[in-house]
Amino acid sequence: MADDNHAADNKFDELKGAAKQAFGQVTGDKKAESEGLVEKTMSKAKEAFADAKDAIDGVGEGVKNSKGDNK
C-alpha cells in the first residue's frame, strides 16, 4: 500500500491546488487559476502512479506466493 505520509501529502497538494484554482476563478487571476489546476492535476497523477505501483507490487507478491517462494 502507498506510504500514508505520501498519500496525505498528495491529498493536501490536491486540495491546495483546488483552493488556488478557485481563488483564481473568483478574483479573475488566470495565472493563479492555471497554477492551481496544474498543482491539482499533478497531485492526482502522483496518487494514480502510487496506486498503480501498489497494484503491480501486489501482483508480484501474488505470483511469488503462488509459486511457494514466500521467503
DSSP file (Angstrom, degrees, kcal/mol; ACC not computed):
  #  RESIDUE AA STRUCTURE BP1 BP2  ACC     N-H-->O    O-->H-N    N-H-->O    O-->H-N    TCO  KAPPA ALPHA  PHI   PSI    X-CA   Y-CA   Z-CA
    1    1 A M              0   0    0      0, 0.0     3,-0.1     0, 0.0    50,-0.1   0.000 360.0 360.0 360.0 149.9    0.0    0.0    0.0
    2    2 A A        -     0   0    0      1,-0.1     2,-0.1    45,-0.1    49,-0.0  -0.269 360.0 -89.9 -62.2 146.8    1.2    3.5   -0.7
    3    3 A D     >  -     0   0    0      1,-0.2     4,-2.3     2,-0.1     3,-0.2  -0.377  33.3-136.2 -57.5 128.3    3.0    5.3    2.2
    4    4 A D  H  > S+     0   0    0      1,-0.2     4,-2.5     2,-0.2     5,-0.2   0.843 102.5  55.2 -60.7 -35.2    0.4    7.1    4.2
    5    5 A N  H  > S+     0   0    0      2,-0.2     4,-2.4     1,-0.2    -1,-0.2   0.907 109.6  46.5 -64.8 -40.5    2.5   10.2    4.5
    6    6 A H  H  > S+     0   0    0     -3,-0.2     4,-2.7     2,-0.2    -2,-0.2   0.900 111.9  50.9 -68.1 -39.6    2.9   10.4    0.7
    7    7 A A  H  X S+     0   0    0     -4,-2.3     4,-2.3     2,-0.2    -2,-0.2   0.914 112.2  46.9 -63.2 -42.2   -0.9    9.8    0.3
    8    8 A A  H  X S+     0   0    0     -4,-2.5     4,-2.6     2,-0.2    -2,-0.2   0.902 112.0  50.6 -66.1 -40.9   -1.6   12.6    2.8
    9    9 A D  H  X S+     0   0    0     -4,-2.4     4,-2.7     2,-0.2    -2,-0.2   0.920 111.1  48.7 -61.8 -43.8    0.9   14.9    1.1
   10   10 A N  H  X S+     0   0    0     -4,-2.7     4,-2.3     2,-0.2    -2,-0.2   0.907 112.2  48.2 -63.1 -42.0   -0.7   14.3   -2.3
   11   11 A K  H  X S+     0   0    0     -4,-2.3     4,-2.4     2,-0.2    -1,-0.2   0.908 112.2  49.4 -65.8 -41.0   -4.2   14.9   -0.9
   12   12 A F  H  X S+     0   0    0     -4,-2.6     4,-2.7     2,-0.2    -2,-0.2   0.929 111.7  48.6 -62.2 -45.3   -3.1   18.1    0.7
   13   13 A D  H  X S+     0   0    0     -4,-2.7     4,-2.5     1,-0.2    -2,-0.2   0.878 110.3  52.3 -62.5 -37.8   -1.4   19.3   -2.5
   14   14 A E  H  X S+     0   0    0     -4,-2.3     4,-2.3     2,-0.2    -1,-0.2   0.933 112.3  44.4 -63.0 -46.0   -4.6   18.4   -4.4
   15   15 A L  H  X S+     0   0    0     -4,-2.4     4,-2.4     2,-0.2    -2,-0.2   0.889 112.9  51.7 -66.3 -39.1   -6.7   20.5   -2.0
   16   16 A K  H  X S+     0   0    0     -4,-2.7     4,-2.4     2,-0.2    -2,-0.2   0.913 111.2  47.9 -63.5 -42.7   -4.2   23.3   -2.1
   17   17 A G  H  X S+     0   0    0     -4,-2.5     4,-2.6     2,-0.2    -2,-0.2   0.900 111.0  50.7 -64.3 -41.0   -4.3   23.3   -5.9
   18   18 A A  H  X S+     0   0    0     -4,-2.3     4,-2.6     2,-0.2    -2,-0.2   0.897 110.9  49.1 -63.8 -40.0   -8.1   23.3   -5.9
   19   19 A A  H  X S+     0   0    0     -4,-2.4     4,-2.7     2,-0.2    -2,-0.2   0.913 112.0  48.2 -65.3 -42.3   -8.2   26.2   -3.5
   20   20 A K  H  X S+     0   0    0     -4,-2.4     4,-2.4     2,-0.2    -2,-0.2   0.900 111.9  50.0 -64.5 -40.6   -5.7   28.2   -5.6
   21   21 A Q  H  X S+     0   0    0     -4,-2.6     4,-2.1     2,-0.2    -2,-0.2   0.932 112.2  47.0 -62.6 -45.9   -7.7   27.4   -8.7
   22   22 A A  H  X S+     0   0    0     -4,-2.6     4,-2.6     2,-0.2     5,-0.2   0.901 110.7  52.5 -63.3 -41.7  -10.9   28.6   -7.1
   23   23 A F  H  X S+     0   0    0     -4,-2.7     4,-2.5     1,-0.2     6,-0.3   0.926 109.7  49.4 -58.8 -44.9   -9.2   31.7   -5.8
   24   24 A G  H  X>S+     0   0    0     -4,-2.4     4,-1.2     1,-0.2     5,-1.1   0.882 111.0  49.5 -62.3 -38.9   -8.0   32.5   -9.3
   25   25 A Q  H  <5S+     0   0    0     -4,-2.1    -2,-0.2     2,-0.2    -1,-0.2   0.921 113.4  45.7 -66.1 -43.3  -11.6   31.9  -10.7
   26   26 A V  H  <5S+     0   0    0     -4,-2.6    -2,-0.2     1,-0.2    -1,-0.2   0.890 120.6  37.9 -68.5 -39.7  -13.1   34.2   -8.1
   27   27 A T  H  <5S-     0   0    0     -4,-2.5    -1,-0.2    -5,-0.2    -2,-0.2   0.571 107.8-118.8 -90.0  -8.8  -10.6   37.0   -8.5
   28   28 A G  T  <5 +     0   0    0     -4,-1.2     2,-1.2     1,-0.2    -3,-0.2   0.652  63.0 147.7  79.2  14.9  -10.2   36.7  -12.2
   29   29 A D     >< -     0   0    0     -5,-1.1     4,-2.3    -6,-0.3    -1,-0.2  -0.716  25.5-175.5 -87.0  95.6   -6.5   35.8  -11.8
   30   30 A K  H  > S+     0   0    0     -2,-1.2     4,-2.5     1,-0.2     5,-0.2   0.827  80.0  56.2 -63.9 -32.9   -5.9   33.5  -14.7
   31   31 A K  H  > S+     0   0    0      2,-0.2     4,-2.7     1,-0.2    -1,-0.2   0.947 110.3  43.3 -65.6 -48.0   -2.3   32.7  -13.7
   32   32 A A  H  > S+     0   0    0      2,-0.2     4,-2.5     1,-0.2    -2,-0.2   0.893 113.7  52.8 -63.7 -39.8   -3.3   31.6  -10.2
   33   33 A E  H  X S+     0   0    0     -4,-2.3     4,-2.0     2,-0.2    -2,-0.2   0.928 112.4  44.2 -60.7 -46.1   -6.2   29.6  -11.7
   34   34 A S  H  X S+     0   0    0     -4,-2.5     4,-2.4     2,-0.2    -2,-0.2   0.915 113.1  50.4 -66.1 -43.9   -3.9   27.8  -14.1
   35   35 A E  H  X S+     0   0    0     -4,-2.7     4,-2.7     1,-0.2    -2,-0.2   0.910 110.5  50.6 -61.2 -41.9   -1.3   27.2  -11.5
   36   36 A G  H  X S+     0   0    0     -4,-2.5     4,-2.5     2,-0.2    -1,-0.2   0.903 109.6  50.2 -62.5 -41.8   -3.9   25.7   -9.2
   37   37 A L  H  X S+     0   0    0     -4,-2.0     4,-2.6     2,-0.2    -1,-0.2   0.914 111.7  48.1 -62.5 -43.3   -5.2   23.4  -11.9
   38   38 A V  H  X S+     0   0    0     -4,-2.4     4,-2.8     2,-0.2    -2,-0.2   0.930 112.5  48.3 -63.7 -45.7   -1.7   22.2  -12.6
   39   39 A E  H  X S+     0   0    0     -4,-2.7     4,-2.1     1,-0.2    -2,-0.2   0.915 113.6  47.4 -60.9 -43.3   -0.9   21.6   -9.0
   40   40 A K  H  X S+     0   0    0     -4,-2.5     4,-1.8    -5,-0.2    -2,-0.2   0.920 113.9  47.0 -64.4 -44.6   -4.2   19.7   -8.5
   41   41 A T  H  X S+     0   0    0     -4,-2.6     4,-2.2     1,-0.2    -2,-0.2   0.899 111.0  51.6 -65.5 -42.3   -3.7   17.6  -11.7
   42   42 A M  H  X S+     0   0    0     -4,-2.8     4,-2.4     1,-0.2    -1,-0.2   0.899 109.1  50.0 -63.6 -40.9   -0.1   16.8  -10.7
   43   43 A S  H  X S+     0   0    0     -4,-2.1     4,-2.0     1,-0.2    -1,-0.2   0.878 110.6  50.1 -67.5 -35.5   -1.1   15.6   -7.3
   44   44 A K  H  X S+     0   0    0     -4,-1.8     4,-2.3     2,-0.2    -1,-0.2   0.890 110.3  50.5 -66.7 -38.5   -3.8   13.4   -8.8
   45   45 A A  H  X S+     0   0    0     -4,-2.2     4,-2.5     2,-0.2    -2,-0.2   0.902 109.3  50.6 -65.6 -41.0   -1.3   11.9  -11.2
   46   46 A K  H  X S+     0   0    0     -4,-2.4     4,-2.3     1,-0.2    -1,-0.2   0.906 111.1  49.3 -62.0 -41.3    1.2   11.2   -8.3
   47   47 A E  H  X S+     0   0    0     -4,-2.0     4,-2.3     2,-0.2    -2,-0.2   0.908 111.2  48.6 -64.9 -42.5   -1.7    9.4   -6.5
   48   48 A A  H  X S+     0   0    0     -4,-2.3     4,-2.4     2,-0.2    -2,-0.2   0.893 110.8  51.1 -64.8 -39.9   -2.6    7.4   -9.5
   49   49 A F  H  X S+     0   0    0     -4,-2.5     4,-2.5     2,-0.2    -2,-0.2   0.915 110.2  49.1 -63.3 -43.0    1.0    6.4  -10.1
   50   50 A A  H  X S+     0   0    0     -4,-2.3     4,-2.4     2,-0.2    -2,-0.2   0.899 111.2  50.0 -63.6 -40.5    1.3    5.3   -6.4
   51   51 A D  H  X S+     0   0    0     -4,-2.3     4,-2.2     2,-0.2    -2,-0.2   0.906 111.3  48.5 -64.0 -41.5   -1.9    3.2   -6.8
   52   52 A A  H  X S+     0   0    0     -4,-2.4     4,-2.4     2,-0.2    -2,-0.2   0.907 110.7  50.9 -65.3 -41.3   -0.6    1.6   -9.9
   53   53 A K  H  X S+     0   0    0     -4,-2.5     4,-2.7     1,-0.2    -2,-0.2   0.914 109.7  50.4 -61.8 -43.1    2.8    0.8   -8.3
   54   54 A D  H  X S+     0   0    0     -4,-2.4     4,-2.3     1,-0.2    -1,-0.2   0.901 110.1  50.3 -61.1 -41.1    0.9   -0.8   -5.3
   55   55 A A  H  X S+     0   0    0     -4,-2.2     4,-2.1     2,-0.2    -2,-0.2   0.913 111.5  47.4 -64.4 -42.6   -1.1   -2.9   -7.7
   56   56 A I  H  X S+     0   0    0     -4,-2.4     4,-2.4     2,-0.2    -2,-0.2   0.917 111.5  50.7 -65.0 -42.9    2.0   -4.1   -9.5
   57   57 A D  H  X S+     0   0    0     -4,-2.7     4,-2.3     1,-0.2    -1,-0.2   0.893 109.7  51.7 -60.6 -39.3    3.7   -4.9   -6.2
   58   58 A G  H  X S+     0   0    0     -4,-2.3     4,-2.3     2,-0.2    -2,-0.2   0.892 108.7  49.6 -65.2 -40.2    0.6   -6.8   -5.2
   59   59 A V  H  X S+     0   0    0     -4,-2.1     4,-2.6     2,-0.2     5,-0.2   0.921 110.4  51.4 -63.6 -43.6    0.6   -8.9   -8.4
   60   60 A G  H  X S+     0   0    0     -4,-2.4     4,-2.4     1,-0.2    -2,-0.2   0.909 111.0  47.3 -60.2 -43.0    4.3   -9.6   -7.9
   61   61 A E  H  X S+     0   0    0     -4,-2.3     4,-2.8     2,-0.2    -1,-0.2   0.891 110.9  52.6 -65.5 -39.4    3.7  -10.8   -4.3
   62   62 A G  H  X S+     0   0    0     -4,-2.3     4,-2.2     2,-0.2    -2,-0.2   0.912 111.2  45.6 -63.2 -42.5    0.8  -12.9   -5.5
   63   63 A V  H  X S+     0   0    0     -4,-2.6     4,-1.3     2,-0.2    -2,-0.2   0.925 113.3  50.4 -65.5 -44.6    2.9  -14.6   -8.2
   64   64 A K  H  <>S+     0   0    0     -4,-2.4     5,-2.1    -5,-0.2     3,-0.3   0.920 113.0  45.8 -59.5 -45.1    5.7  -15.1   -5.7
   65   65 A N  H ><5S+     0   0    0     -4,-2.8     3,-1.1     1,-0.2    -1,-0.2   0.852 107.5  57.1 -67.9 -35.1    3.3  -16.6   -3.1
   66   66 A S  H 3<5S+     0   0    0     -4,-2.2    -1,-0.2     1,-0.3    -2,-0.2   0.770 105.2  52.1 -69.6 -23.3    1.6  -18.9   -5.7
   67   67 A K  T 3<5S-     0   0    0     -4,-1.3    -1,-0.3    -3,-0.3    -2,-0.2   0.541 117.6-114.2 -85.5  -7.8    5.0  -20.4   -6.5
   68   68 A G  T < 5S+     0   0    0     -3,-1.1    -3,-0.2    -4,-0.3     2,-0.2   0.714  77.8 129.8  81.4  21.4    5.6  -21.1   -2.8
   69   69 A D      < +     0   0    0     -5,-2.1     2,-2.3    -6,-0.2    -4,-0.1  -0.245  18.4 147.7 -98.0  43.6    8.5  -18.7   -2.6
   70   70 A N              0   0    0      1,-0.2    -1,-0.1    -5,-0.2    -5,-0.1  -0.415 360.0 360.0 -83.1  69.3    7.2  -16.9    0.5
   71   71 A K              0   0    0     -2,-2.3    -1,-0.2     0, 0.0    -2,-0.0   0.445 360.0 360.0 -83.7 360.0   10.6  -16.1    1.9
